[in-house]
Amino acid sequence: MRLRRAIALLALAALYYSIPNARLDFTRFNCHDSESYLALSHSLTHGRGYTRSLPPSDYVAHEMWPPGMPLLLAPATAGAELPLDWKRAKRVTATLGLIGLIPVWLWARRLADTSTADIATLVLALNPFYWHFSHQAMAEVPLFLWLVGGLWLIDRTWSRDRVPLGRAAWVGLACGLGMLIKGHVAGLALAPLAYLGSQEGSARRRLAPWLVFSVALAIPFTGWLARNQTVDAPGPDGYSQLQQLRMADPMDPTSEVRGATGSLASMISNLRTYTIYHLPSQVVPALWPPEIFAWRGSGWPALALALLLIGAAYQPRPGVRAALLVGAALAALNLVYGYGGSPRFWLPVSFLLLVLVTIRFGRSFERLEPVRRRLLAAAAGLALLVNLGAYIAAHERAPYNRQGPWAELARLFERVGDGGLQSAGVLTPNPHAFQLTTGLPAPMRVAESTFEHMVSRLDGRGPQPPTGSVLVLAVDPWGVFALPRPTSGRELTGGPPRYPMEW
Protein backbone atom coordinates (compact mmCIF):
# COMPACT_ATOMS: atom_id res chain seq x y z
CA MET A 1 0.00 0.00 0.00
CA ARG A 2 2.83 2.43 0.83
CA LEU A 3 4.51 1.58 -2.47
CA ARG A 4 1.27 2.38 -4.33
CA ARG A 5 1.02 5.74 -2.60
CA ALA A 6 4.65 6.55 -3.45
CA ILE A 7 4.08 5.64 -7.11
CA ALA A 8 0.86 7.69 -7.22
CA LEU A 9 2.61 10.71 -5.69
CA LEU A 10 5.48 10.46 -8.17
CA ALA A 11 3.00 10.22 -11.06
CA LEU A 12 1.14 13.28 -9.76
CA ALA A 13 4.42 15.18 -9.39
CA ALA A 14 5.34 14.32 -12.98
CA LEU A 15 1.94 15.60 -14.12
CA TYR A 16 2.10 18.79 -12.07
CA TYR A 17 5.71 19.67 -12.97
CA SER A 18 5.57 18.70 -16.65
CA ILE A 19 3.08 21.48 -17.44
CA PRO A 20 4.30 24.37 -15.27
CA ASN A 21 1.95 27.05 -16.70
CA ALA A 22 4.99 29.35 -16.74
CA ARG A 23 3.13 32.54 -17.59
CA LEU A 24 1.34 35.50 -16.10
CA ASP A 25 -1.92 34.69 -14.31
CA PHE A 26 -4.07 36.83 -16.60
CA THR A 27 -6.82 34.22 -16.42
CA ARG A 28 -10.59 34.45 -16.04
CA PHE A 29 -9.99 33.83 -12.33
CA ASN A 30 -7.49 36.62 -11.74
CA CYS A 31 -5.86 39.50 -13.57
CA HIS A 32 -4.30 41.42 -10.72
CA ASP A 33 -3.60 39.66 -7.41
CA SER A 34 -0.92 37.06 -8.17
CA GLU A 35 1.64 39.57 -9.42
CA SER A 36 0.99 41.64 -6.28
CA TYR A 37 1.77 38.62 -4.09
CA LEU A 38 4.95 38.01 -6.07
CA ALA A 39 5.95 41.68 -5.87
CA LEU A 40 5.47 41.63 -2.09
CA SER A 41 7.50 38.42 -1.88
CA HIS A 42 10.31 39.86 -4.02
CA SER A 43 10.51 42.96 -1.84
CA LEU A 44 10.63 40.88 1.35
CA THR A 45 13.33 38.50 0.11
CA HIS A 46 15.46 41.40 -1.17
CA GLY A 47 15.35 43.37 2.09
CA ARG A 48 13.17 46.20 0.78
CA GLY A 49 10.42 45.86 3.35
CA TYR A 50 6.79 45.05 2.78
CA THR A 51 5.87 46.83 -0.44
CA ARG A 52 4.42 46.00 -3.83
CA SER A 53 6.48 48.78 -5.40
CA LEU A 54 9.39 47.14 -7.20
CA PRO A 55 11.53 50.12 -8.29
CA PRO A 56 14.26 50.33 -5.58
CA SER A 57 13.87 54.08 -5.14
CA ASP A 58 10.09 54.07 -4.70
CA TYR A 59 8.79 52.51 -1.47
CA VAL A 60 5.00 52.33 -1.04
CA ALA A 61 3.78 50.91 2.27
CA HIS A 62 1.26 48.06 2.16
CA GLU A 63 -1.51 47.10 4.60
CA MET A 64 -4.11 45.10 2.67
CA TRP A 65 -2.61 41.60 2.25
CA PRO A 66 -0.92 39.94 5.23
CA PRO A 67 2.52 38.43 4.56
CA GLY A 68 1.56 34.74 4.65
CA MET A 69 1.24 34.17 0.92
CA PRO A 70 4.31 36.28 -0.01
CA LEU A 71 6.34 34.23 2.49
CA LEU A 72 5.12 30.96 0.93
CA LEU A 73 6.30 32.33 -2.43
CA ALA A 74 9.74 33.23 -1.05
CA PRO A 75 11.46 30.20 -2.68
CA ALA A 76 10.41 31.66 -6.04
CA THR A 77 11.83 35.13 -5.40
CA ALA A 78 14.75 34.68 -2.99
CA GLY A 79 18.03 35.52 -4.69
CA ALA A 80 16.24 36.07 -8.01
CA GLU A 81 16.70 39.21 -10.04
CA LEU A 82 14.07 40.53 -12.41
CA PRO A 83 12.68 39.56 -14.83
CA LEU A 84 11.14 36.77 -12.80
CA ASP A 85 11.68 33.14 -13.76
CA TRP A 86 8.04 32.12 -14.21
CA LYS A 87 8.90 28.42 -14.39
CA ARG A 88 10.55 28.62 -10.99
CA ALA A 89 7.58 30.51 -9.56
CA LYS A 90 5.04 28.00 -10.84
CA ARG A 91 7.09 25.03 -9.69
CA VAL A 92 6.96 26.52 -6.20
CA THR A 93 3.17 26.80 -6.32
CA ALA A 94 2.87 23.27 -7.75
CA THR A 95 5.04 22.03 -4.89
CA LEU A 96 2.70 23.71 -2.40
CA GLY A 97 -0.23 21.91 -4.02
CA LEU A 98 1.53 18.54 -3.90
CA ILE A 99 2.78 18.90 -0.33
CA GLY A 100 -0.71 20.00 0.65
CA LEU A 101 -2.06 16.56 -0.26
CA ILE A 102 -0.49 15.28 2.98
CA PRO A 103 -2.79 17.19 5.40
CA VAL A 104 -5.73 16.32 3.13
CA TRP A 105 -4.89 12.61 3.47
CA LEU A 106 -4.40 12.87 7.23
CA TRP A 107 -7.73 14.67 7.67
CA ALA A 108 -9.60 12.25 5.40
CA ARG A 109 -8.16 9.31 7.32
CA ARG A 110 -9.44 10.85 10.56
CA LEU A 111 -12.93 11.04 9.07
CA ALA A 112 -12.90 7.59 7.43
CA ASP A 113 -10.11 5.05 6.95
CA THR A 114 -6.83 4.69 5.10
CA SER A 115 -8.25 3.41 1.80
CA THR A 116 -10.93 6.09 1.68
CA ALA A 117 -8.29 8.73 2.44
CA ASP A 118 -6.30 7.48 -0.55
CA ILE A 119 -9.36 7.83 -2.79
CA ALA A 120 -10.32 11.30 -1.51
CA THR A 121 -6.77 12.63 -1.89
CA LEU A 122 -6.44 11.30 -5.43
CA VAL A 123 -9.83 12.68 -6.47
CA LEU A 124 -8.82 16.12 -5.18
CA ALA A 125 -5.41 16.00 -6.90
CA LEU A 126 -7.11 15.20 -10.22
CA ASN A 127 -9.67 17.98 -9.85
CA PRO A 128 -9.05 20.49 -12.69
CA PHE A 129 -9.32 23.52 -10.41
CA TYR A 130 -6.97 22.08 -7.81
CA TRP A 131 -4.45 21.45 -10.60
CA HIS A 132 -4.98 24.94 -12.03
CA PHE A 133 -4.68 26.82 -8.75
CA SER A 134 -1.61 24.79 -7.85
CA HIS A 135 -0.12 26.56 -10.89
CA GLN A 136 -1.14 30.11 -9.95
CA ALA A 137 0.53 32.39 -7.41
CA MET A 138 -2.76 32.76 -5.57
CA ALA A 139 -3.97 32.10 -2.03
CA GLU A 140 -6.88 29.73 -2.70
CA VAL A 141 -5.00 26.40 -2.51
CA PRO A 142 -2.85 27.44 0.52
CA LEU A 143 -6.02 28.71 2.23
CA PHE A 144 -7.82 25.40 1.67
CA LEU A 145 -4.83 23.40 2.84
CA TRP A 146 -4.49 25.45 6.03
CA LEU A 147 -8.20 24.95 6.68
CA VAL A 148 -7.80 21.19 6.25
CA GLY A 149 -4.74 21.11 8.48
CA GLY A 150 -6.67 23.08 11.08
CA LEU A 151 -9.65 20.73 10.88
CA TRP A 152 -7.27 17.80 11.39
CA LEU A 153 -5.70 19.39 14.47
CA ILE A 154 -9.11 20.35 15.86
CA ASP A 155 -10.46 16.83 15.35
CA ARG A 156 -7.46 15.32 17.12
CA THR A 157 -7.94 17.77 20.00
CA TRP A 158 -11.71 17.92 20.48
CA SER A 159 -12.43 14.24 19.87
CA ARG A 160 -11.35 13.50 23.45
CA ASP A 161 -13.56 13.93 26.51
CA ARG A 162 -11.43 16.68 28.02
CA VAL A 163 -9.50 19.34 26.12
CA PRO A 164 -6.52 20.84 28.03
CA LEU A 165 -6.55 24.62 27.82
CA GLY A 166 -2.88 24.73 26.85
CA ARG A 167 -3.48 22.41 23.91
CA ALA A 168 -6.51 24.46 22.83
CA ALA A 169 -4.30 27.57 22.90
CA TRP A 170 -1.49 26.23 20.72
CA VAL A 171 -3.94 24.65 18.25
CA GLY A 172 -5.71 28.00 18.01
CA LEU A 173 -2.43 29.81 17.44
CA ALA A 174 -1.37 27.31 14.76
CA CYS A 175 -4.70 27.72 13.00
CA GLY A 176 -4.58 31.50 13.37
CA LEU A 177 -1.30 31.75 11.49
CA GLY A 178 -3.33 30.84 8.42
CA MET A 179 -5.14 34.16 8.74
CA LEU A 180 -1.88 35.69 7.54
CA ILE A 181 -2.56 33.86 4.26
CA LYS A 182 -6.19 34.90 4.08
CA GLY A 183 -8.67 36.12 6.67
CA HIS A 184 -11.16 33.39 5.74
CA VAL A 185 -9.25 31.08 8.10
CA ALA A 186 -11.30 32.80 10.83
CA GLY A 187 -14.00 30.31 9.87
CA LEU A 188 -12.07 27.68 11.86
CA ALA A 189 -13.36 29.41 15.01
CA LEU A 190 -16.65 27.58 14.46
CA ALA A 191 -15.17 24.10 14.06
CA PRO A 192 -14.85 23.16 17.77
CA LEU A 193 -18.54 23.92 18.28
CA ALA A 194 -19.38 20.75 16.34
CA TYR A 195 -17.83 18.65 19.13
CA LEU A 196 -19.41 20.27 22.19
CA GLY A 197 -22.52 18.11 22.13
CA SER A 198 -20.49 14.91 22.32
CA GLN A 199 -18.35 15.98 25.28
CA GLU A 200 -19.06 15.41 28.93
CA GLY A 201 -19.09 17.93 31.75
CA SER A 202 -20.66 21.30 32.42
CA ALA A 203 -21.21 23.93 29.75
CA ARG A 204 -18.40 25.97 31.30
CA ARG A 205 -15.96 23.08 31.06
CA ARG A 206 -16.87 22.46 27.42
CA LEU A 207 -16.86 26.13 26.35
CA ALA A 208 -13.64 27.19 28.07
CA PRO A 209 -11.27 25.42 25.61
CA TRP A 210 -13.22 26.86 22.67
CA LEU A 211 -12.92 30.38 24.07
CA VAL A 212 -9.18 29.93 24.63
CA PHE A 213 -8.85 28.53 21.09
CA SER A 214 -10.75 31.48 19.61
CA VAL A 215 -8.62 34.05 21.41
CA ALA A 216 -5.41 32.32 20.30
CA LEU A 217 -6.77 32.05 16.76
CA ALA A 218 -7.14 35.83 16.59
CA ILE A 219 -3.64 36.67 17.87
CA PRO A 220 -1.71 36.56 14.53
CA PHE A 221 -4.24 38.67 12.64
CA THR A 222 -4.58 41.07 15.55
CA GLY A 223 -0.82 41.52 15.41
CA TRP A 224 -1.09 42.26 11.70
CA LEU A 225 -3.78 44.89 12.33
CA ALA A 226 -1.65 46.43 15.07
CA ARG A 227 1.30 46.61 12.68
CA ASN A 228 -0.88 48.44 10.17
CA GLN A 229 -1.52 51.20 12.68
CA THR A 230 2.17 52.08 12.47
CA VAL A 231 2.29 52.61 8.68
CA ASP A 232 0.55 54.98 6.30
CA ALA A 233 -0.28 53.29 3.00
CA PRO A 234 -2.06 55.03 0.11
CA GLY A 235 -5.17 53.92 -1.83
CA PRO A 236 -5.98 50.21 -1.84
CA ASP A 237 -2.59 49.47 -0.28
CA GLY A 238 -4.04 51.08 2.83
CA TYR A 239 -7.31 49.13 2.89
CA SER A 240 -7.85 46.50 5.53
CA GLN A 241 -9.70 43.31 4.68
CA LEU A 242 -12.31 44.21 7.29
CA GLN A 243 -12.88 47.56 5.57
CA GLN A 244 -13.24 45.89 2.18
CA LEU A 245 -16.10 43.69 3.40
CA ARG A 246 -18.26 46.79 3.86
CA MET A 247 -17.45 48.51 0.56
CA ALA A 248 -19.67 48.14 -2.51
CA ASP A 249 -16.53 48.16 -4.70
CA PRO A 250 -13.62 46.93 -2.56
CA MET A 251 -10.99 48.42 -4.90
CA ASP A 252 -12.54 51.88 -5.36
CA PRO A 253 -11.62 54.41 -2.64
CA THR A 254 -14.71 56.47 -3.53
CA SER A 255 -17.07 53.50 -3.15
CA GLU A 256 -19.93 53.77 -0.68
CA VAL A 257 -19.80 51.88 2.61
CA ARG A 258 -22.80 49.57 2.72
CA GLY A 259 -25.11 49.16 5.66
CA ALA A 260 -27.02 46.03 6.64
CA THR A 261 -29.52 46.45 3.79
CA GLY A 262 -26.82 46.85 1.14
CA SER A 263 -24.88 43.86 2.49
CA LEU A 264 -28.00 41.68 2.46
CA ALA A 265 -28.75 42.70 -1.13
CA SER A 266 -25.18 41.82 -2.11
CA MET A 267 -25.48 38.41 -0.45
CA ILE A 268 -28.71 37.60 -2.30
CA SER A 269 -27.26 38.77 -5.62
CA ASN A 270 -24.05 36.77 -5.20
CA LEU A 271 -26.00 33.68 -4.20
CA ARG A 272 -28.45 33.78 -7.12
CA THR A 273 -26.05 34.98 -9.79
CA TYR A 274 -22.87 33.10 -8.98
CA THR A 275 -22.76 30.68 -6.05
CA ILE A 276 -25.32 28.15 -7.24
CA TYR A 277 -23.25 27.73 -10.42
CA HIS A 278 -19.77 27.67 -8.90
CA LEU A 279 -20.27 24.74 -6.52
CA PRO A 280 -21.40 22.14 -9.10
CA SER A 281 -19.02 23.37 -11.82
CA GLN A 282 -16.03 23.10 -9.47
CA VAL A 283 -16.93 19.73 -7.94
CA VAL A 284 -18.68 17.63 -10.59
CA PRO A 285 -16.39 16.34 -13.38
CA ALA A 286 -17.09 17.65 -16.91
CA LEU A 287 -19.01 20.70 -15.64
CA TRP A 288 -15.94 22.97 -15.64
CA PRO A 289 -16.41 24.72 -19.05
CA PRO A 290 -17.50 28.31 -18.24
CA GLU A 291 -20.32 28.15 -20.81
CA ILE A 292 -21.85 24.98 -19.36
CA PHE A 293 -24.60 26.90 -17.53
CA ALA A 294 -24.87 29.75 -20.05
CA TRP A 295 -28.50 29.13 -20.98
CA ARG A 296 -31.82 30.44 -19.73
CA GLY A 297 -33.19 28.48 -16.81
CA SER A 298 -29.85 26.81 -15.98
CA GLY A 299 -30.04 28.19 -12.45
CA TRP A 300 -32.57 25.55 -11.42
CA PRO A 301 -30.46 22.47 -12.22
CA ALA A 302 -27.40 24.29 -10.85
CA LEU A 303 -29.24 24.97 -7.59
CA ALA A 304 -30.43 21.36 -7.41
CA LEU A 305 -26.89 20.09 -7.93
CA ALA A 306 -25.48 22.48 -5.32
CA LEU A 307 -28.04 21.33 -2.74
CA LEU A 308 -27.42 17.70 -3.66
CA LEU A 309 -23.68 18.13 -3.09
CA ILE A 310 -24.21 19.76 0.29
CA GLY A 311 -26.59 16.99 1.28
CA ALA A 312 -24.21 14.29 0.07
CA ALA A 313 -21.35 15.85 2.03
CA TYR A 314 -23.20 15.59 5.35
CA GLN A 315 -22.58 12.77 7.80
CA PRO A 316 -23.69 12.76 11.46
CA ARG A 317 -20.14 12.94 12.72
CA PRO A 318 -18.53 15.87 14.58
CA GLY A 319 -15.58 16.05 12.15
CA VAL A 320 -17.87 16.36 9.15
CA ARG A 321 -20.14 18.88 10.89
CA ALA A 322 -17.04 20.91 11.79
CA ALA A 323 -15.98 21.05 8.13
CA LEU A 324 -19.48 22.07 7.02
CA LEU A 325 -19.58 24.82 9.65
CA VAL A 326 -16.25 26.15 8.35
CA GLY A 327 -17.53 25.94 4.76
CA ALA A 328 -20.66 27.87 5.77
CA ALA A 329 -18.50 30.58 7.38
CA LEU A 330 -16.41 30.91 4.19
CA ALA A 331 -19.58 31.06 2.10
CA ALA A 332 -21.02 33.84 4.29
CA LEU A 333 -17.83 35.92 3.93
CA ASN A 334 -17.89 35.43 0.17
CA LEU A 335 -21.54 36.38 -0.12
CA VAL A 336 -21.15 39.65 1.74
CA TYR A 337 -17.97 40.66 -0.15
CA GLY A 338 -18.47 42.97 -3.12
CA TYR A 339 -16.47 40.71 -5.45
CA GLY A 340 -17.59 37.54 -3.69
CA GLY A 341 -19.17 36.13 -6.83
CA SER A 342 -15.73 35.54 -8.33
CA PRO A 343 -15.38 31.78 -8.91
CA ARG A 344 -11.94 31.55 -7.29
CA PHE A 345 -13.31 32.64 -3.90
CA TRP A 346 -15.51 29.54 -3.87
CA LEU A 347 -12.75 27.03 -4.53
CA PRO A 348 -11.91 26.32 -0.85
CA VAL A 349 -15.61 25.67 -0.20
CA SER A 350 -15.84 23.44 -3.28
CA PHE A 351 -12.70 21.50 -2.33
CA LEU A 352 -14.13 20.85 1.14
CA LEU A 353 -17.36 19.56 -0.44
CA LEU A 354 -15.41 17.43 -2.91
CA VAL A 355 -13.41 15.69 -0.18
CA LEU A 356 -16.46 15.18 2.05
CA VAL A 357 -18.59 13.78 -0.79
CA THR A 358 -15.77 11.45 -1.83
CA ILE A 359 -15.41 10.22 1.74
CA ARG A 360 -19.16 9.56 1.90
CA PHE A 361 -19.16 7.40 -1.22
CA GLY A 362 -15.63 6.08 -0.72
CA ARG A 363 -16.72 4.21 2.37
CA SER A 364 -19.49 2.52 0.36
CA PHE A 365 -16.96 1.73 -2.36
CA GLU A 366 -14.77 -0.13 0.13
CA ARG A 367 -17.65 -2.48 0.92
CA LEU A 368 -17.78 -3.81 -2.66
CA GLU A 369 -16.27 -7.15 -3.53
CA PRO A 370 -12.63 -6.89 -4.73
CA VAL A 371 -13.25 -7.52 -8.47
CA ARG A 372 -15.98 -4.89 -8.75
CA ARG A 373 -13.93 -2.49 -6.67
CA ARG A 374 -10.91 -2.78 -8.96
CA LEU A 375 -13.00 -2.37 -12.13
CA LEU A 376 -14.84 0.64 -10.74
CA ALA A 377 -11.59 2.20 -9.51
CA ALA A 378 -9.97 1.79 -12.93
CA ALA A 379 -12.97 3.28 -14.74
CA ALA A 380 -13.29 6.21 -12.31
CA GLY A 381 -9.56 6.92 -12.38
CA LEU A 382 -9.50 6.92 -16.17
CA ALA A 383 -12.52 9.23 -16.31
CA LEU A 384 -10.89 11.70 -13.89
CA LEU A 385 -7.63 11.66 -15.85
CA VAL A 386 -9.48 12.30 -19.12
CA ASN A 387 -11.45 15.11 -17.50
CA LEU A 388 -8.27 16.75 -16.16
CA GLY A 389 -6.48 16.23 -19.48
CA ALA A 390 -9.33 17.94 -21.33
CA TYR A 391 -9.17 20.86 -18.91
CA ILE A 392 -5.40 21.24 -19.25
CA ALA A 393 -5.64 21.08 -23.06
CA ALA A 394 -8.36 23.75 -23.09
CA HIS A 395 -6.34 25.93 -20.73
CA GLU A 396 -3.16 25.62 -22.78
CA ARG A 397 -5.05 26.60 -25.94
CA ALA A 398 -6.50 29.72 -24.30
CA PRO A 399 -4.68 30.46 -21.02
CA TYR A 400 -5.77 34.09 -20.68
CA ASN A 401 -8.99 35.87 -19.84
CA ARG A 402 -11.10 36.22 -22.98
CA GLN A 403 -13.06 39.13 -21.53
CA GLY A 404 -10.68 41.77 -22.83
CA PRO A 405 -7.28 41.84 -24.56
CA TRP A 406 -5.39 40.08 -21.77
CA ALA A 407 -3.62 37.63 -24.04
CA GLU A 408 -2.33 40.50 -26.14
CA LEU A 409 -1.17 42.42 -23.04
CA ALA A 410 0.74 39.35 -21.81
CA ARG A 411 2.40 38.92 -25.22
CA LEU A 412 3.34 42.61 -25.27
CA PHE A 413 5.01 42.32 -21.85
CA GLU A 414 6.90 39.22 -23.00
CA ARG A 415 8.08 40.96 -26.18
CA VAL A 416 9.24 43.98 -24.19
CA GLY A 417 11.19 41.66 -21.91
CA ASP A 418 12.83 39.96 -24.90
CA GLY A 419 13.43 43.12 -26.94
CA GLY A 420 16.15 44.93 -25.01
CA LEU A 421 14.10 48.08 -24.34
CA GLN A 422 15.78 50.48 -21.90
CA SER A 423 13.71 52.91 -19.85
CA ALA A 424 13.86 54.85 -16.61
CA GLY A 425 10.13 54.42 -16.13
CA VAL A 426 7.16 52.90 -17.99
CA LEU A 427 3.55 53.92 -17.38
CA THR A 428 1.53 50.76 -17.86
CA PRO A 429 -1.51 48.84 -16.70
CA ASN A 430 -0.59 46.09 -14.23
CA PRO A 431 2.76 47.65 -13.31
CA HIS A 432 3.74 44.72 -11.08
CA ALA A 433 3.14 42.18 -13.84
CA PHE A 434 5.07 44.40 -16.27
CA GLN A 435 8.13 44.79 -14.06
CA LEU A 436 8.15 41.12 -13.02
CA THR A 437 8.09 40.12 -16.70
CA THR A 438 10.41 42.74 -18.19
CA GLY A 439 12.63 43.90 -15.32
CA LEU A 440 11.96 47.53 -16.34
CA PRO A 441 10.79 49.99 -13.66
CA ALA A 442 7.04 50.63 -13.62
CA PRO A 443 6.33 52.95 -10.66
CA MET A 444 3.06 52.52 -8.76
CA ARG A 445 2.83 56.14 -7.66
CA VAL A 446 1.89 57.43 -11.07
CA ALA A 447 1.19 61.07 -10.26
CA GLU A 448 4.50 61.56 -8.43
CA SER A 449 6.67 59.67 -10.96
CA THR A 450 8.35 60.53 -14.26
CA PHE A 451 8.12 58.26 -17.30
CA GLU A 452 10.05 57.76 -20.54
CA HIS A 453 7.69 55.19 -22.05
CA MET A 454 3.98 54.45 -21.93
CA VAL A 455 1.85 51.39 -22.68
CA SER A 456 -1.39 52.52 -24.27
CA ARG A 457 -4.34 51.23 -26.26
CA LEU A 458 -4.03 51.71 -30.02
CA ASP A 459 -7.82 51.96 -30.36
CA GLY A 460 -7.94 55.22 -28.40
CA ARG A 461 -9.32 53.80 -25.16
CA GLY A 462 -7.79 54.83 -21.86
CA PRO A 463 -4.85 57.21 -21.31
CA GLN A 464 -3.13 58.16 -24.56
CA PRO A 465 0.50 59.25 -25.18
CA PRO A 466 1.17 62.94 -25.90
CA THR A 467 1.81 64.35 -29.35
CA GLY A 468 5.27 63.47 -30.61
CA SER A 469 5.38 60.02 -29.02
CA VAL A 470 6.81 57.20 -31.14
CA LEU A 471 5.36 53.70 -31.29
CA VAL A 472 8.26 51.31 -30.62
CA LEU A 473 6.44 48.00 -30.15
CA ALA A 474 2.88 46.83 -30.75
CA VAL A 475 0.66 43.83 -30.11
CA ASP A 476 -2.75 45.01 -31.23
CA PRO A 477 -4.60 46.60 -29.45
CA TRP A 478 -1.63 47.53 -27.22
CA GLY A 479 1.45 49.55 -28.00
CA VAL A 480 4.58 50.79 -26.23
CA PHE A 481 5.34 54.44 -26.98
CA ALA A 482 8.58 56.35 -26.45
CA LEU A 483 7.59 59.74 -25.02
CA PRO A 484 9.08 62.89 -26.60
CA ARG A 485 10.56 63.86 -23.23
CA PRO A 486 10.50 62.55 -19.65
CA THR A 487 6.94 63.30 -18.55
CA SER A 488 5.20 63.25 -15.18
CA GLY A 489 2.45 60.77 -14.58
CA ARG A 490 0.11 63.56 -13.52
CA GLU A 491 0.53 65.15 -16.94
CA LEU A 492 0.04 61.87 -18.79
CA THR A 493 -3.13 60.93 -16.93
CA GLY A 494 -4.62 64.41 -16.56
CA GLY A 495 -4.46 64.40 -12.77
CA PRO A 496 -4.39 61.91 -9.93
CA PRO A 497 -5.43 58.63 -11.53
CA ARG A 498 -8.34 56.52 -10.31
CA TYR A 499 -7.25 53.13 -9.01
CA PRO A 500 -7.16 50.86 -10.88
CA MET A 501 -6.49 53.06 -13.89
CA GLU A 502 -8.93 52.71 -16.80
CA TRP A 503 -7.20 51.50 -19.99
Secondary structure, DSSP 8 states (H G I E B T S, - for coil): -HHHHHHHHHHHHHHHHHS---S---BTTBSSHHHHHHHHHHHHHTTS-SBS--STT---B--SS-SHHHHHTHHHHTT--SS--HHHHHHHHHHHHHHTHHHHHHHHHHHS-HHHHHHHHHHHHT-HHHHHHTTSS-SHHHHHHHHHHHHHHHHHHHTSS---HHHHHHHHHHHHGGGGT-GGGGGGGGGGGGGGGGS-S-HHHHHHHHHHHHHHHHHHHHHHHHHHTT----GGGG--HHHHHTBSSTT-TT--B--HHHHHHHHHHHIIIIIHHHHHHHHSTT--STTTT-STTTHHHHHHHHHHHHHHH--SSHHHHHHHHHHHHHHHHHHHSTTTTSGGGGHHHHHHHHHHHHHHHHHHHTTS-HHHHHHHHHHHHHHHHHHHHHHHHHHHHS-S-TTTTHHHHHHHHHHHHHTT---S-EE-SSHHHHHHHH-----S-TTT-EEEEEEEETTS-SS---TT-EEEEEETTEEEEEEEEEEEHHHHHTSS--SS---
